[in-house]
Each structure stands twice: as structure tokens, then as C-alpha cells.
Amino acid sequence: MSMEKKNYSKQEKLKILKEASEKGLKLTLEKYNLYPTTYYYWKRKYFVSGEGGLDHGNSKEAAGRVKELEKELKHYKEMVAEKELVIRLKDELLKKLYPQAKK
């Protein structure tokens, strides 16, 4: 199977994904002269990001945003861990100061 590089629009990709699910993967890939890896890549992008995941150039922007969000999430997790530690230390101190008090 000789493959010629072609850029598909979002609408074309959606059409191919739908056609593969209705008429079968093998026939659709042969009809459009696509590698299975390309099809599964599009399918995964569609599953993860919806139609927007099939836009050209969206991957770099999305990857940058994901990194940004991961960094922010890490920061919030550290904040929560610090708060948990402070609460735990206060509880231990209260138990030592007031051993007769029960929770």
C-alpha cells in the first residue's frame, strides 16, 4: 500500500471515523488509503478532546495547556499536603496538652 501524505480536514476525519464504525475499519482504510495508526490516532484524539482534537495544530497548544495545568495541580497538591501536615501537628499538640479530652 503506497501512502501519499494528505492533510485531512476535521470534517473529513469525522466522516472517516464514522464510516469506519459503520462499514468496517479495513474497507474504510483501504478506501481512503490510510494507515491503521493514523485512524487510531484520530480516534483517540476525538475520544479525549472531542471534535476540537481533530483540528490541525491543536496538539501543541493542548500539550502546552496540559503542562500548565499539571504544574498548577502539583502546586495545589503541595498546598493541601502542607495544610494536612499543619492540622495533624495541631491535633498531636492538642492531644499532648489535653490528654483527657476526647474527640
Buried (B, 14 or more C-beta within 10 A) or exposed (E): EEEEEEEBEBEEBBBBBEBBEEEEBEEBBEEBEBEEEBBEEBBEBBEEBEEEBBBEEBEEEBEEEEEEEEEEEEEEEEEEEEEEEEEEEEEEEEEEEEEEEEE
